[in-house]
Amino acid sequence: MIRPLLVLRPEPGASATVAAGRILGLDTIAAPLFAIKPIGWTLPDWRPEAVLLTSANAVRHGGAALAALADLPTYAVGAATAEAARNAGFTRIVSGDGDVEVILTLAQRDGIRSLLHPTGREHREVVPGDIRIVRHIVYAAQAVEVLPEAARDALPDAVALLHSSRAARLFAGFVDPAGIAIAAISPAVLAAAGPGWRLAEAADHPTDASLLAVAAKLCNHLS
């Protein structure tokens, strides 16, 4: 019997990952560790040359203020963020699967000098280099206080998917890692989970498809 797969990311990403996992034949269960809440914001009194997007949630919760910038060049980290931007009406999108520093290099190549960065309340600081980056908090990911019931029921048999460093740290605080296998979307997220897991592996690329491929391997390895 193949082990189940536990998806801990917030909605709507959780449902998308569950659907993708089931297409692969995996018994995939959603148990989000965070709930996304929008935070109201207004446009600055200056117009940036471009928009920096590091999260699909920033697009989903950016509201009318972000929609007003849809005509600007948009630098998106990751395929999911780029897709969310396209769905929101952005048309001049430059995307890449590397980290944000790679995207900033592309912006500098294009002569961009100022970026507006809508982001979450908890975010990794971006070193701007020669580009002016102005951040606006447009959403917050509110953590659960206890491990969701669906996760408690699935563990320790399930392989847990970790999509962010914050989720990795939170999950590690809820469980005994010795009996649990995890798959992380990047080496940095795997490092944030800490040591002591039964099995732990990072995806080759920071994409859902790569993460699910690693998870499928672990599910079959443990079966």
PyMOL CGO cylinders between C-alpha atoms (Angstrom):
from pymol import cmd
from pymol.cgo import CYLINDER

trace = [
    CYLINDER, 0.00, 0.00, 0.00, 1.33, 3.44, -0.96, 0.3, 1, 1, 1, 1, 1, 1,
    CYLINDER, 1.33, 3.44, -0.96, 1.59, 5.91, 1.91, 0.3, 1, 1, 1, 1, 1, 1,
    CYLINDER, 1.59, 5.91, 1.91, -0.78, 8.90, 1.93, 0.3, 1, 1, 1, 1, 1, 1,
    CYLINDER, -0.78, 8.90, 1.93, 0.47, 12.42, 1.20, 0.3, 1, 1, 1, 1, 1, 1,
    CYLINDER, 0.47, 12.42, 1.20, -0.22, 15.27, 3.61, 0.3, 1, 1, 1, 1, 1, 1,
    CYLINDER, -0.22, 15.27, 3.61, -0.55, 18.78, 2.14, 0.3, 1, 1, 1, 1, 1, 1,
    CYLINDER, -0.55, 18.78, 2.14, 0.05, 21.52, 4.71, 0.3, 1, 1, 1, 1, 1, 1,
    CYLINDER, 0.05, 21.52, 4.71, 0.02, 24.66, 2.55, 0.3, 1, 1, 1, 1, 1, 1,
    CYLINDER, 0.02, 24.66, 2.55, -2.87, 27.14, 2.82, 0.3, 1, 1, 1, 1, 1, 1,
    CYLINDER, -2.87, 27.14, 2.82, -5.81, 27.34, 0.45, 0.3, 1, 1, 1, 1, 1, 1,
    CYLINDER, -5.81, 27.34, 0.45, -6.30, 27.69, -2.45, 0.3, 1, 1, 1, 1, 1, 1,
    CYLINDER, -6.30, 27.69, -2.45, -2.87, 26.16, -3.04, 0.3, 1, 1, 1, 1, 1, 1,
    CYLINDER, -2.87, 26.16, -3.04, -3.72, 23.15, -0.87, 0.3, 1, 1, 1, 1, 1, 1,
    CYLINDER, -3.72, 23.15, -0.87, -6.60, 22.10, -3.10, 0.3, 1, 1, 1, 1, 1, 1,
    CYLINDER, -6.60, 22.10, -3.10, -4.48, 22.56, -6.22, 0.3, 1, 1, 1, 1, 1, 1,
    CYLINDER, -4.48, 22.56, -6.22, -1.74, 20.34, -4.80, 0.3, 1, 1, 1, 1, 1, 1,
    CYLINDER, -1.74, 20.34, -4.80, -4.27, 17.75, -3.66, 0.3, 1, 1, 1, 1, 1, 1,
    CYLINDER, -4.27, 17.75, -3.66, -5.73, 17.62, -7.18, 0.3, 1, 1, 1, 1, 1, 1,
    CYLINDER, -5.73, 17.62, -7.18, -2.28, 17.30, -8.76, 0.3, 1, 1, 1, 1, 1, 1,
    CYLINDER, -2.28, 17.30, -8.76, -1.32, 14.55, -6.34, 0.3, 1, 1, 1, 1, 1, 1,
    CYLINDER, -1.32, 14.55, -6.34, -4.46, 12.57, -7.05, 0.3, 1, 1, 1, 1, 1, 1,
    CYLINDER, -4.46, 12.57, -7.05, -3.77, 12.76, -10.78, 0.3, 1, 1, 1, 1, 1, 1,
    CYLINDER, -3.77, 12.76, -10.78, -0.50, 10.98, -9.96, 0.3, 1, 1, 1, 1, 1, 1,
    CYLINDER, -0.50, 10.98, -9.96, -2.46, 8.30, -8.11, 0.3, 1, 1, 1, 1, 1, 1,
    CYLINDER, -2.46, 8.30, -8.11, -1.49, 9.48, -4.64, 0.3, 1, 1, 1, 1, 1, 1,
    CYLINDER, -1.49, 9.48, -4.64, -3.82, 9.41, -1.64, 0.3, 1, 1, 1, 1, 1, 1,
    CYLINDER, -3.82, 9.41, -1.64, -3.53, 13.14, -0.96, 0.3, 1, 1, 1, 1, 1, 1,
    CYLINDER, -3.53, 13.14, -0.96, -4.98, 14.86, 2.11, 0.3, 1, 1, 1, 1, 1, 1,
    CYLINDER, -4.98, 14.86, 2.11, -5.23, 18.61, 2.82, 0.3, 1, 1, 1, 1, 1, 1,
    CYLINDER, -5.23, 18.61, 2.82, -4.53, 19.88, 6.33, 0.3, 1, 1, 1, 1, 1, 1,
    CYLINDER, -4.53, 19.88, 6.33, -3.51, 23.57, 5.99, 0.3, 1, 1, 1, 1, 1, 1,
    CYLINDER, -3.51, 23.57, 5.99, -1.34, 25.03, 8.74, 0.3, 1, 1, 1, 1, 1, 1,
    CYLINDER, -1.34, 25.03, 8.74, -2.22, 28.61, 7.77, 0.3, 1, 1, 1, 1, 1, 1,
    CYLINDER, -2.22, 28.61, 7.77, -5.27, 30.65, 6.80, 0.3, 1, 1, 1, 1, 1, 1,
    CYLINDER, -5.27, 30.65, 6.80, -4.66, 33.56, 4.42, 0.3, 1, 1, 1, 1, 1, 1,
    CYLINDER, -4.66, 33.56, 4.42, -6.20, 36.90, 5.40, 0.3, 1, 1, 1, 1, 1, 1,
    CYLINDER, -6.20, 36.90, 5.40, -6.08, 40.03, 3.21, 0.3, 1, 1, 1, 1, 1, 1,
    CYLINDER, -6.08, 40.03, 3.21, -4.68, 43.27, 4.62, 0.3, 1, 1, 1, 1, 1, 1,
    CYLINDER, -4.68, 43.27, 4.62, -5.93, 46.54, 3.17, 0.3, 1, 1, 1, 1, 1, 1,
    CYLINDER, -5.93, 46.54, 3.17, -3.41, 48.82, 1.51, 0.3, 1, 1, 1, 1, 1, 1,
    CYLINDER, -3.41, 48.82, 1.51, -3.27, 51.77, -0.86, 0.3, 1, 1, 1, 1, 1, 1,
    CYLINDER, -3.27, 51.77, -0.86, -1.03, 52.68, -3.77, 0.3, 1, 1, 1, 1, 1, 1,
    CYLINDER, -1.03, 52.68, -3.77, 2.01, 54.83, -2.96, 0.3, 1, 1, 1, 1, 1, 1,
    CYLINDER, 2.01, 54.83, -2.96, 2.20, 58.43, -4.13, 0.3, 1, 1, 1, 1, 1, 1,
    CYLINDER, 2.20, 58.43, -4.13, 4.77, 57.45, -6.75, 0.3, 1, 1, 1, 1, 1, 1,
    CYLINDER, 4.77, 57.45, -6.75, 4.41, 55.09, -9.69, 0.3, 1, 1, 1, 1, 1, 1,
    CYLINDER, 4.41, 55.09, -9.69, 6.92, 52.23, -9.80, 0.3, 1, 1, 1, 1, 1, 1,
    CYLINDER, 6.92, 52.23, -9.80, 8.47, 51.11, -13.06, 0.3, 1, 1, 1, 1, 1, 1,
    CYLINDER, 8.47, 51.11, -13.06, 7.53, 47.48, -12.43, 0.3, 1, 1, 1, 1, 1, 1,
    CYLINDER, 7.53, 47.48, -12.43, 5.97, 45.03, -9.98, 0.3, 1, 1, 1, 1, 1, 1,
    CYLINDER, 5.97, 45.03, -9.98, 7.80, 42.26, -8.13, 0.3, 1, 1, 1, 1, 1, 1,
    CYLINDER, 7.80, 42.26, -8.13, 5.66, 39.22, -7.24, 0.3, 1, 1, 1, 1, 1, 1,
    CYLINDER, 5.66, 39.22, -7.24, 7.09, 36.51, -5.00, 0.3, 1, 1, 1, 1, 1, 1,
    CYLINDER, 7.09, 36.51, -5.00, 3.80, 34.90, -3.97, 0.3, 1, 1, 1, 1, 1, 1,
    CYLINDER, 3.80, 34.90, -3.97, 0.59, 33.94, -5.72, 0.3, 1, 1, 1, 1, 1, 1,
    CYLINDER, 0.59, 33.94, -5.72, -1.24, 34.95, -2.54, 0.3, 1, 1, 1, 1, 1, 1,
    CYLINDER, -1.24, 34.95, -2.54, -0.05, 38.53, -3.02, 0.3, 1, 1, 1, 1, 1, 1,
    CYLINDER, -0.05, 38.53, -3.02, -1.81, 38.53, -6.39, 0.3, 1, 1, 1, 1, 1, 1,
    CYLINDER, -1.81, 38.53, -6.39, -4.98, 36.97, -5.00, 0.3, 1, 1, 1, 1, 1, 1,
    CYLINDER, -4.98, 36.97, -5.00, -5.21, 39.42, -2.10, 0.3, 1, 1, 1, 1, 1, 1,
    CYLINDER, -5.21, 39.42, -2.10, -3.68, 42.55, -3.65, 0.3, 1, 1, 1, 1, 1, 1,
    CYLINDER, -3.68, 42.55, -3.65, -7.12, 43.94, -4.44, 0.3, 1, 1, 1, 1, 1, 1,
    CYLINDER, -7.12, 43.94, -4.44, -7.93, 46.95, -6.60, 0.3, 1, 1, 1, 1, 1, 1,
    CYLINDER, -7.93, 46.95, -6.60, -4.68, 48.71, -5.76, 0.3, 1, 1, 1, 1, 1, 1,
    CYLINDER, -4.68, 48.71, -5.76, -2.60, 45.93, -7.28, 0.3, 1, 1, 1, 1, 1, 1,
    CYLINDER, -2.60, 45.93, -7.28, -4.98, 45.53, -10.23, 0.3, 1, 1, 1, 1, 1, 1,
    CYLINDER, -4.98, 45.53, -10.23, -4.31, 49.18, -11.08, 0.3, 1, 1, 1, 1, 1, 1,
    CYLINDER, -4.31, 49.18, -11.08, -0.69, 48.21, -11.85, 0.3, 1, 1, 1, 1, 1, 1,
    CYLINDER, -0.69, 48.21, -11.85, -1.52, 45.37, -14.24, 0.3, 1, 1, 1, 1, 1, 1,
    CYLINDER, -1.52, 45.37, -14.24, -0.14, 47.28, -17.20, 0.3, 1, 1, 1, 1, 1, 1,
    CYLINDER, -0.14, 47.28, -17.20, 3.37, 47.44, -15.71, 0.3, 1, 1, 1, 1, 1, 1,
    CYLINDER, 3.37, 47.44, -15.71, 6.20, 44.98, -16.36, 0.3, 1, 1, 1, 1, 1, 1,
    CYLINDER, 6.20, 44.98, -16.36, 5.85, 42.24, -13.74, 0.3, 1, 1, 1, 1, 1, 1,
    CYLINDER, 5.85, 42.24, -13.74, 8.66, 40.05, -12.42, 0.3, 1, 1, 1, 1, 1, 1,
    CYLINDER, 8.66, 40.05, -12.42, 7.27, 36.85, -10.92, 0.3, 1, 1, 1, 1, 1, 1,
    CYLINDER, 7.27, 36.85, -10.92, 9.08, 34.17, -8.93, 0.3, 1, 1, 1, 1, 1, 1,
    CYLINDER, 9.08, 34.17, -8.93, 7.80, 30.72, -9.86, 0.3, 1, 1, 1, 1, 1, 1,
    CYLINDER, 7.80, 30.72, -9.86, 5.28, 29.36, -12.33, 0.3, 1, 1, 1, 1, 1, 1,
    CYLINDER, 5.28, 29.36, -12.33, 2.36, 29.47, -9.87, 0.3, 1, 1, 1, 1, 1, 1,
    CYLINDER, 2.36, 29.47, -9.87, 2.94, 33.16, -9.15, 0.3, 1, 1, 1, 1, 1, 1,
    CYLINDER, 2.94, 33.16, -9.15, 3.22, 33.93, -12.87, 0.3, 1, 1, 1, 1, 1, 1,
    CYLINDER, 3.22, 33.93, -12.87, -0.01, 32.03, -13.59, 0.3, 1, 1, 1, 1, 1, 1,
    CYLINDER, -0.01, 32.03, -13.59, -1.84, 33.91, -10.82, 0.3, 1, 1, 1, 1, 1, 1,
    CYLINDER, -1.84, 33.91, -10.82, -0.60, 37.18, -12.31, 0.3, 1, 1, 1, 1, 1, 1,
    CYLINDER, -0.60, 37.18, -12.31, -1.85, 36.23, -15.78, 0.3, 1, 1, 1, 1, 1, 1,
    CYLINDER, -1.85, 36.23, -15.78, -5.22, 35.27, -14.32, 0.3, 1, 1, 1, 1, 1, 1,
    CYLINDER, -5.22, 35.27, -14.32, -5.39, 38.66, -12.62, 0.3, 1, 1, 1, 1, 1, 1,
    CYLINDER, -5.39, 38.66, -12.62, -4.86, 40.50, -15.90, 0.3, 1, 1, 1, 1, 1, 1,
    CYLINDER, -4.86, 40.50, -15.90, -1.11, 41.15, -15.87, 0.3, 1, 1, 1, 1, 1, 1,
    CYLINDER, -1.11, 41.15, -15.87, 0.27, 40.76, -19.39, 0.3, 1, 1, 1, 1, 1, 1,
    CYLINDER, 0.27, 40.76, -19.39, 3.91, 41.88, -19.31, 0.3, 1, 1, 1, 1, 1, 1,
    CYLINDER, 3.91, 41.88, -19.31, 5.26, 39.05, -17.16, 0.3, 1, 1, 1, 1, 1, 1,
    CYLINDER, 5.26, 39.05, -17.16, 8.85, 37.92, -16.79, 0.3, 1, 1, 1, 1, 1, 1,
    CYLINDER, 8.85, 37.92, -16.79, 9.09, 34.75, -14.71, 0.3, 1, 1, 1, 1, 1, 1,
    CYLINDER, 9.09, 34.75, -14.71, 11.64, 32.25, -13.52, 0.3, 1, 1, 1, 1, 1, 1,
    CYLINDER, 11.64, 32.25, -13.52, 11.88, 29.23, -11.25, 0.3, 1, 1, 1, 1, 1, 1,
    CYLINDER, 11.88, 29.23, -11.25, 14.94, 30.49, -9.40, 0.3, 1, 1, 1, 1, 1, 1,
    CYLINDER, 14.94, 30.49, -9.40, 14.89, 32.60, -6.24, 0.3, 1, 1, 1, 1, 1, 1,
    CYLINDER, 14.89, 32.60, -6.24, 14.07, 36.28, -6.06, 0.3, 1, 1, 1, 1, 1, 1,
    CYLINDER, 14.07, 36.28, -6.06, 17.67, 37.34, -6.59, 0.3, 1, 1, 1, 1, 1, 1,
    CYLINDER, 17.67, 37.34, -6.59, 17.56, 35.73, -10.05, 0.3, 1, 1, 1, 1, 1, 1,
    CYLINDER, 17.56, 35.73, -10.05, 14.42, 37.69, -10.91, 0.3, 1, 1, 1, 1, 1, 1,
    CYLINDER, 14.42, 37.69, -10.91, 16.01, 40.92, -9.71, 0.3, 1, 1, 1, 1, 1, 1,
    CYLINDER, 16.01, 40.92, -9.71, 18.95, 40.26, -12.00, 0.3, 1, 1, 1, 1, 1, 1,
    CYLINDER, 18.95, 40.26, -12.00, 16.50, 40.03, -14.91, 0.3, 1, 1, 1, 1, 1, 1,
    CYLINDER, 16.50, 40.03, -14.91, 14.87, 43.30, -13.85, 0.3, 1, 1, 1, 1, 1, 1,
    CYLINDER, 14.87, 43.30, -13.85, 18.24, 45.02, -13.72, 0.3, 1, 1, 1, 1, 1, 1,
    CYLINDER, 18.24, 45.02, -13.72, 19.05, 43.61, -17.16, 0.3, 1, 1, 1, 1, 1, 1,
    CYLINDER, 19.05, 43.61, -17.16, 15.88, 45.26, -18.43, 0.3, 1, 1, 1, 1, 1, 1,
    CYLINDER, 15.88, 45.26, -18.43, 16.86, 48.61, -16.94, 0.3, 1, 1, 1, 1, 1, 1,
    CYLINDER, 16.86, 48.61, -16.94, 14.27, 48.60, -14.15, 0.3, 1, 1, 1, 1, 1, 1,
    CYLINDER, 14.27, 48.60, -14.15, 15.15, 51.00, -11.33, 0.3, 1, 1, 1, 1, 1, 1,
    CYLINDER, 15.15, 51.00, -11.33, 12.10, 50.77, -9.05, 0.3, 1, 1, 1, 1, 1, 1,
    CYLINDER, 12.10, 50.77, -9.05, 9.81, 47.91, -8.06, 0.3, 1, 1, 1, 1, 1, 1,
    CYLINDER, 9.81, 47.91, -8.06, 6.68, 47.69, -5.96, 0.3, 1, 1, 1, 1, 1, 1,
    CYLINDER, 6.68, 47.69, -5.96, 6.64, 44.44, -3.99, 0.3, 1, 1, 1, 1, 1, 1,
    CYLINDER, 6.64, 44.44, -3.99, 3.25, 43.37, -2.56, 0.3, 1, 1, 1, 1, 1, 1,
    CYLINDER, 3.25, 43.37, -2.56, 3.96, 40.64, -0.06, 0.3, 1, 1, 1, 1, 1, 1,
    CYLINDER, 3.96, 40.64, -0.06, 2.86, 38.80, 3.07, 0.3, 1, 1, 1, 1, 1, 1,
    CYLINDER, 2.86, 38.80, 3.07, 3.31, 39.99, 6.63, 0.3, 1, 1, 1, 1, 1, 1,
    CYLINDER, 3.31, 39.99, 6.63, 5.87, 37.23, 7.17, 0.3, 1, 1, 1, 1, 1, 1,
    CYLINDER, 5.87, 37.23, 7.17, 8.34, 37.40, 4.31, 0.3, 1, 1, 1, 1, 1, 1,
    CYLINDER, 8.34, 37.40, 4.31, 12.00, 36.96, 3.52, 0.3, 1, 1, 1, 1, 1, 1,
    CYLINDER, 12.00, 36.96, 3.52, 13.85, 40.22, 3.16, 0.3, 1, 1, 1, 1, 1, 1,
    CYLINDER, 13.85, 40.22, 3.16, 15.03, 40.85, -0.39, 0.3, 1, 1, 1, 1, 1, 1,
    CYLINDER, 15.03, 40.85, -0.39, 18.42, 42.46, -0.95, 0.3, 1, 1, 1, 1, 1, 1,
    CYLINDER, 18.42, 42.46, -0.95, 17.63, 45.04, -3.64, 0.3, 1, 1, 1, 1, 1, 1,
    CYLINDER, 17.63, 45.04, -3.64, 21.06, 45.79, -5.06, 0.3, 1, 1, 1, 1, 1, 1,
    CYLINDER, 21.06, 45.79, -5.06, 20.74, 48.81, -7.34, 0.3, 1, 1, 1, 1, 1, 1,
    CYLINDER, 20.74, 48.81, -7.34, 16.94, 48.61, -7.59, 0.3, 1, 1, 1, 1, 1, 1,
    CYLINDER, 16.94, 48.61, -7.59, 14.59, 50.54, -5.33, 0.3, 1, 1, 1, 1, 1, 1,
    CYLINDER, 14.59, 50.54, -5.33, 12.09, 48.10, -3.80, 0.3, 1, 1, 1, 1, 1, 1,
    CYLINDER, 12.09, 48.10, -3.80, 9.08, 49.37, -1.86, 0.3, 1, 1, 1, 1, 1, 1,
    CYLINDER, 9.08, 49.37, -1.86, 7.17, 46.66, 0.00, 0.3, 1, 1, 1, 1, 1, 1,
    CYLINDER, 7.17, 46.66, 0.00, 3.50, 46.73, 0.89, 0.3, 1, 1, 1, 1, 1, 1,
    CYLINDER, 3.50, 46.73, 0.89, 1.95, 44.09, 3.16, 0.3, 1, 1, 1, 1, 1, 1,
    CYLINDER, 1.95, 44.09, 3.16, -1.21, 42.86, 1.43, 0.3, 1, 1, 1, 1, 1, 1,
    CYLINDER, -1.21, 42.86, 1.43, -1.95, 39.62, 3.30, 0.3, 1, 1, 1, 1, 1, 1,
    CYLINDER, -1.95, 39.62, 3.30, -1.10, 37.61, 6.39, 0.3, 1, 1, 1, 1, 1, 1,
    CYLINDER, -1.10, 37.61, 6.39, -0.83, 33.86, 6.84, 0.3, 1, 1, 1, 1, 1, 1,
    CYLINDER, -0.83, 33.86, 6.84, -2.37, 33.12, 10.25, 0.3, 1, 1, 1, 1, 1, 1,
    CYLINDER, -2.37, 33.12, 10.25, -0.93, 29.96, 11.77, 0.3, 1, 1, 1, 1, 1, 1,
    CYLINDER, -0.93, 29.96, 11.77, -3.06, 27.30, 13.42, 0.3, 1, 1, 1, 1, 1, 1,
    CYLINDER, -3.06, 27.30, 13.42, -2.55, 26.79, 17.14, 0.3, 1, 1, 1, 1, 1, 1,
    CYLINDER, -2.55, 26.79, 17.14, -2.76, 22.99, 17.01, 0.3, 1, 1, 1, 1, 1, 1,
    CYLINDER, -2.76, 22.99, 17.01, -2.07, 20.45, 14.31, 0.3, 1, 1, 1, 1, 1, 1,
    CYLINDER, -2.07, 20.45, 14.31, -5.25, 19.98, 12.22, 0.3, 1, 1, 1, 1, 1, 1,
    CYLINDER, -5.25, 19.98, 12.22, -7.26, 16.84, 12.89, 0.3, 1, 1, 1, 1, 1, 1,
    CYLINDER, -7.26, 16.84, 12.89, -6.75, 15.58, 9.34, 0.3, 1, 1, 1, 1, 1, 1,
    CYLINDER, -6.75, 15.58, 9.34, -3.00, 15.71, 9.87, 0.3, 1, 1, 1, 1, 1, 1,
    CYLINDER, -3.00, 15.71, 9.87, -3.19, 13.98, 13.25, 0.3, 1, 1, 1, 1, 1, 1,
    CYLINDER, -3.19, 13.98, 13.25, -5.26, 11.19, 11.71, 0.3, 1, 1, 1, 1, 1, 1,
    CYLINDER, -5.26, 11.19, 11.71, -2.84, 10.72, 8.78, 0.3, 1, 1, 1, 1, 1, 1,
    CYLINDER, -2.84, 10.72, 8.78, 0.40, 10.72, 10.78, 0.3, 1, 1, 1, 1, 1, 1,
    CYLINDER, 0.40, 10.72, 10.78, 2.84, 9.11, 11.20, 0.3, 1, 1, 1, 1, 1, 1,
    CYLINDER, 2.84, 9.11, 11.20, 2.04, 7.05, 8.08, 0.3, 1, 1, 1, 1, 1, 1,
    CYLINDER, 2.04, 7.05, 8.08, 1.73, 10.03, 5.71, 0.3, 1, 1, 1, 1, 1, 1,
    CYLINDER, 1.73, 10.03, 5.71, 4.54, 11.82, 3.92, 0.3, 1, 1, 1, 1, 1, 1,
    CYLINDER, 4.54, 11.82, 3.92, 4.24, 15.55, 4.72, 0.3, 1, 1, 1, 1, 1, 1,
    CYLINDER, 4.24, 15.55, 4.72, 4.75, 18.21, 2.05, 0.3, 1, 1, 1, 1, 1, 1,
    CYLINDER, 4.75, 18.21, 2.05, 6.49, 21.41, 3.14, 0.3, 1, 1, 1, 1, 1, 1,
    CYLINDER, 6.49, 21.41, 3.14, 6.04, 24.43, 0.86, 0.3, 1, 1, 1, 1, 1, 1,
    CYLINDER, 6.04, 24.43, 0.86, 7.69, 27.10, 3.03, 0.3, 1, 1, 1, 1, 1, 1,
    CYLINDER, 7.69, 27.10, 3.03, 10.27, 27.55, 5.75, 0.3, 1, 1, 1, 1, 1, 1,
    CYLINDER, 10.27, 27.55, 5.75, 7.62, 28.89, 8.11, 0.3, 1, 1, 1, 1, 1, 1,
    CYLINDER, 7.62, 28.89, 8.11, 5.47, 25.80, 7.57, 0.3, 1, 1, 1, 1, 1, 1,
    CYLINDER, 5.47, 25.80, 7.57, 8.50, 23.59, 8.11, 0.3, 1, 1, 1, 1, 1, 1,
    CYLINDER, 8.50, 23.59, 8.11, 9.28, 25.18, 11.46, 0.3, 1, 1, 1, 1, 1, 1,
    CYLINDER, 9.28, 25.18, 11.46, 5.66, 25.12, 12.60, 0.3, 1, 1, 1, 1, 1, 1,
    CYLINDER, 5.66, 25.12, 12.60, 5.15, 21.48, 11.59, 0.3, 1, 1, 1, 1, 1, 1,
    CYLINDER, 5.15, 21.48, 11.59, 8.37, 20.42, 13.31, 0.3, 1, 1, 1, 1, 1, 1,
    CYLINDER, 8.37, 20.42, 13.31, 7.09, 21.99, 16.52, 0.3, 1, 1, 1, 1, 1, 1,
    CYLINDER, 7.09, 21.99, 16.52, 3.88, 19.96, 16.39, 0.3, 1, 1, 1, 1, 1, 1,
    CYLINDER, 3.88, 19.96, 16.39, 5.30, 16.46, 15.82, 0.3, 1, 1, 1, 1, 1, 1,
    CYLINDER, 5.30, 16.46, 15.82, 8.01, 13.99, 16.76, 0.3, 1, 1, 1, 1, 1, 1,
    CYLINDER, 8.01, 13.99, 16.76, 10.11, 13.95, 13.59, 0.3, 1, 1, 1, 1, 1, 1,
    CYLINDER, 10.11, 13.95, 13.59, 11.64, 10.54, 14.25, 0.3, 1, 1, 1, 1, 1, 1,
    CYLINDER, 11.64, 10.54, 14.25, 8.71, 8.63, 12.78, 0.3, 1, 1, 1, 1, 1, 1,
    CYLINDER, 8.71, 8.63, 12.78, 7.73, 10.99, 9.96, 0.3, 1, 1, 1, 1, 1, 1,
    CYLINDER, 7.73, 10.99, 9.96, 8.90, 11.47, 6.36, 0.3, 1, 1, 1, 1, 1, 1,
    CYLINDER, 8.90, 11.47, 6.36, 8.90, 14.92, 4.77, 0.3, 1, 1, 1, 1, 1, 1,
    CYLINDER, 8.90, 14.92, 4.77, 9.35, 16.33, 1.27, 0.3, 1, 1, 1, 1, 1, 1,
    CYLINDER, 9.35, 16.33, 1.27, 10.39, 20.00, 1.01, 0.3, 1, 1, 1, 1, 1, 1,
    CYLINDER, 10.39, 20.00, 1.01, 10.07, 22.33, -1.95, 0.3, 1, 1, 1, 1, 1, 1,
    CYLINDER, 10.07, 22.33, -1.95, 13.68, 23.53, -1.62, 0.3, 1, 1, 1, 1, 1, 1,
    CYLINDER, 13.68, 23.53, -1.62, 16.87, 22.82, 0.35, 0.3, 1, 1, 1, 1, 1, 1,
    CYLINDER, 16.87, 22.82, 0.35, 16.25, 25.98, 2.38, 0.3, 1, 1, 1, 1, 1, 1,
    CYLINDER, 16.25, 25.98, 2.38, 12.82, 24.73, 3.45, 0.3, 1, 1, 1, 1, 1, 1,
    CYLINDER, 12.82, 24.73, 3.45, 14.31, 21.32, 4.27, 0.3, 1, 1, 1, 1, 1, 1,
    CYLINDER, 14.31, 21.32, 4.27, 16.93, 23.01, 6.46, 0.3, 1, 1, 1, 1, 1, 1,
    CYLINDER, 16.93, 23.01, 6.46, 14.21, 24.99, 8.26, 0.3, 1, 1, 1, 1, 1, 1,
    CYLINDER, 14.21, 24.99, 8.26, 12.51, 21.71, 9.24, 0.3, 1, 1, 1, 1, 1, 1,
    CYLINDER, 12.51, 21.71, 9.24, 15.58, 20.73, 11.23, 0.3, 1, 1, 1, 1, 1, 1,
    CYLINDER, 15.58, 20.73, 11.23, 17.10, 17.26, 11.78, 0.3, 1, 1, 1, 1, 1, 1,
    CYLINDER, 17.10, 17.26, 11.78, 15.80, 13.93, 12.99, 0.3, 1, 1, 1, 1, 1, 1,
    CYLINDER, 15.80, 13.93, 12.99, 13.16, 12.99, 10.40, 0.3, 1, 1, 1, 1, 1, 1,
    CYLINDER, 13.16, 12.99, 10.40, 12.63, 9.39, 9.39, 0.3, 1, 1, 1, 1, 1, 1,
    CYLINDER, 12.63, 9.39, 9.39, 13.18, 10.41, 5.76, 0.3, 1, 1, 1, 1, 1, 1,
    CYLINDER, 13.18, 10.41, 5.76, 13.68, 13.91, 4.39, 0.3, 1, 1, 1, 1, 1, 1,
    CYLINDER, 13.68, 13.91, 4.39, 14.31, 15.08, 0.83, 0.3, 1, 1, 1, 1, 1, 1,
    CYLINDER, 14.31, 15.08, 0.83, 14.15, 18.35, -1.07, 0.3, 1, 1, 1, 1, 1, 1,
    CYLINDER, 14.15, 18.35, -1.07, 12.77, 18.88, -4.58, 0.3, 1, 1, 1, 1, 1, 1,
    CYLINDER, 12.77, 18.88, -4.58, 15.20, 19.45, -7.44, 0.3, 1, 1, 1, 1, 1, 1,
    CYLINDER, 15.20, 19.45, -7.44, 13.33, 22.61, -8.46, 0.3, 1, 1, 1, 1, 1, 1,
    CYLINDER, 13.33, 22.61, -8.46, 11.07, 24.90, -6.38, 0.3, 1, 1, 1, 1, 1, 1,
    CYLINDER, 11.07, 24.90, -6.38, 7.89, 23.82, -8.18, 0.3, 1, 1, 1, 1, 1, 1,
    CYLINDER, 7.89, 23.82, -8.18, 4.86, 21.80, -7.13, 0.3, 1, 1, 1, 1, 1, 1,
    CYLINDER, 4.86, 21.80, -7.13, 5.55, 19.24, -9.87, 0.3, 1, 1, 1, 1, 1, 1,
    CYLINDER, 5.55, 19.24, -9.87, 9.09, 18.62, -8.64, 0.3, 1, 1, 1, 1, 1, 1,
    CYLINDER, 9.09, 18.62, -8.64, 7.93, 18.45, -5.03, 0.3, 1, 1, 1, 1, 1, 1,
    CYLINDER, 7.93, 18.45, -5.03, 5.22, 15.91, -5.87, 0.3, 1, 1, 1, 1, 1, 1,
    CYLINDER, 5.22, 15.91, -5.87, 7.75, 13.79, -7.75, 0.3, 1, 1, 1, 1, 1, 1,
    CYLINDER, 7.75, 13.79, -7.75, 9.93, 13.60, -4.64, 0.3, 1, 1, 1, 1, 1, 1,
    CYLINDER, 9.93, 13.60, -4.64, 6.92, 12.92, -2.45, 0.3, 1, 1, 1, 1, 1, 1,
    CYLINDER, 6.92, 12.92, -2.45, 5.72, 10.11, -4.72, 0.3, 1, 1, 1, 1, 1, 1,
    CYLINDER, 5.72, 10.11, -4.72, 9.12, 8.48, -4.46, 0.3, 1, 1, 1, 1, 1, 1,
    CYLINDER, 9.12, 8.48, -4.46, 9.02, 8.67, -0.67, 0.3, 1, 1, 1, 1, 1, 1,
    CYLINDER, 9.02, 8.67, -0.67, 5.46, 7.36, -0.52, 0.3, 1, 1, 1, 1, 1, 1,
    CYLINDER, 5.46, 7.36, -0.52, 6.46, 4.33, -2.57, 0.3, 1, 1, 1, 1, 1, 1,
    CYLINDER, 6.46, 4.33, -2.57, 9.73, 3.84, -0.67, 0.3, 1, 1, 1, 1, 1, 1,
    CYLINDER, 9.73, 3.84, -0.67, 7.91, 3.62, 2.64, 0.3, 1, 1, 1, 1, 1, 1,
    CYLINDER, 7.91, 3.62, 2.64, 5.08, 1.39, 1.41, 0.3, 1, 1, 1, 1, 1, 1,
]
cmd.load_cgo(trace, "trace")
